[in-house]
């Protein structure tokens, strides 16, 4: 018993989740600004750097969470839930960075309406993820648990909207774009952006499980 009292308890997991969620939103908004200012090479470079900075900051939080999992005696929620949640969240940040890098590597010349719409849906999903994550520390309160579940439902709806946008974008791309190289480039971008919302839905599903088990 005395030995157990000497071991660290709780850690700072919920605060670290919040920090990571903030970095996800930072990355998403920077990417949105990149898309909105794509024709300005100076601003494009600036927002690319902002995406990279946010993703690296998110990585540091992920590393700290994974370190704490192994050094904390008693965790506020199941260790596997903590590990899965932080790594799913980190996947979101990675995908945002991948999207920005792919645009640069593929030398995409101009943004399409579909990229703008998928980007907007991605940002909204990331903002909802942050809202849901910030409720995790208080899900023992039935009102907070209900609000978290409703936010997760909103993420599901946004992901469905992104699915529809991507299907329409693909149909238009293959029907109207004569340049095969542009088809390849834009197809890759559309798929990456839609995958951001997919991964946000995975985060939402994990949060739902945590809420239902701990409320």
N, C-alpha and C positions, 0 to 999 in steps of 0.2 A: 504493500500500500504506500509506504514512504517513497519507494522508487517511482511509483506512478505519479506521485505529486511533483517529483522533480522534472518530469517530462513535459514538454510544451503542449498546451491544449489549444484547440480552436484554430490557432493561426489567424491569418487575416484574409481568409479566402473570399469573403463577400466583397471586401474593399478591392481586392485584386481583380475579381470579376468585373467590378464597376470600372476600374481603370482600363481594363482590356476593352470593354464595350465602348468606352470613350474613344479609344484609339481606332476602333473599327469605324466609328462615325466620322472621325477626323479623316481617315483614309477614303471613305466613301464620298465625303463632301469635296475633298481635294480632287478626286477622280472626276466628280461632276463638274468642278470648275475647269479641269483639263479639257473635258469634252466641250464645254460651253465656249472656251477660248482657244480651241484647237488651231485656228488659223494664225494665232499670234505665237510665233516660235519661242519668244522669250517667256511668255506666260505658260506655255505648254511645258517648258523645261522646269519652271518654278513649281508647277503643280505636280509634275512627275516626281520631283524631289520631295514634295510634301507627302505624297503617297508613300514613298520609300521610307521617310522618317517615321510616319505613323506605323507602318508595318514592322519596322525594326523595334519600335517601342512596344508594340504588341508582343513581339517575340520575347522581349525581356520579361514581360509580365508572365507569359506562359512558362518560361523557364523557372521563374520564382515560384509559381504555383506548383509545378512538378517537383521542385525541390522540397517545398513545404509538405507535400503529400508524404514524403519519405521521412520527414523529421518531426512531424506532429503526431502526438500520441492519440489524441481524441480530435476528430474532425467534425464540423457542424453538420455535414451530410456525408453520405457514403463516399468512400475514397474513389471508387470506380465512377460514380456520378461526377465528382469533381474533375477527375482526369478526362473523362469523355467530354464534359461541357467545355473546359478550357481549350481542348484540342480542336473541337468543332468550331469554336469561336475563332481560333487562330487560323483555321482553314478559310474562314471568310476574309480575314485580312490578307492572307496569301493570294486568294483569288482576285481581290481588287488590285493588288500589285501586279499579278500576272496579266490582268487586262491592260493595264497601262503599259507594261513592258511589251506585250504582244503588238499593241498599236505602233510602238516605236520600231520594233524589229521588222514588222511587216510593211513599214512605211505606208500606213494608211493615209490617203491623201485628204480625205474630207469625211466629216461626220454625216451620218444619215439620220433621218427622223427616228428610225427604229433604234439606233444606238442611244439617242437622247431619251427615248421612252424607257428603254431597258435600264439605262443609268438612273433615271428618276425612280423607278421601281426598286432598284437596288438600294438607293439611298434611303428610301422610306422603310424598306425591310430592316436595314441596319439600325435606323432610329428606333424602330419597334423592338428590335433585339435589345437595345440598350434599356428601353423602358422596362421590359420584362426582367432583365438581369437585375436591375436596381430594386426590384420587389422581392428578390429571393431571400434576403435576410429577414423578411417579416411575413413569410407565407404562413406562419402559424395563425396569423390574423385571417379569419375567413374572408373578410372584405378584400384584403390584399391578394389572397390566393385567387379569388374570383376575378379580380382585375388582371392578374398575371395571365390567367387562362384566356381571358378575352383578348389580351394583347397577342398571345400566341395564335389565336384564331385569326386575327388581323394579318399576321405574317403569312399564314396559310393562304388567305385570300389574295394577298399581294403576289405570292409565288404563282398562284393560278393565273393571275393577270399577266405575269411575265411569260408564262407558258404560251398564252394566247398570242401575245405580241411576237414572241419568237417564231411561232408557227406561221404567222402572217408575214413576218420578215423573210423567212426562208422561202416561202412561196413567191413573194415578190422578187426576191433576189434571183431565183432560178428562172423566173419568167422574163425578167426585164434586163438583167445585167449581161451584156454580150462579152465582156472581158473575163475570161476564165480565172485570171489571177485575182481580180477583184472579188469574184465569187468565193475563192478560197480564203482570202483575207477576211472578208466580212462574215463569212460563215463561222470562222474561228472566233471572231469577236462576239458575235451574237450568242454563240454557245457558252463562252466564258461568262458573259454578263448574266445569262439565264442561270448558270450554275451558281453564281453568287446568291441568287434568291433561293435556289434549291438548298444551299448550305445553311442559309438563314432559317429555312423551314426545319432542317435537321436540328439546329440549335433550339428552335421553338419546341420541337417534339421532346428534346431532352429536358427542357425546362418544365414542360407539362408533367413529365414523369416525376421530377423532383418535387413539384408542387403537390401533386396527388399523394405522394408518399409521405410528405412532411407537413401537410396542413391538417 
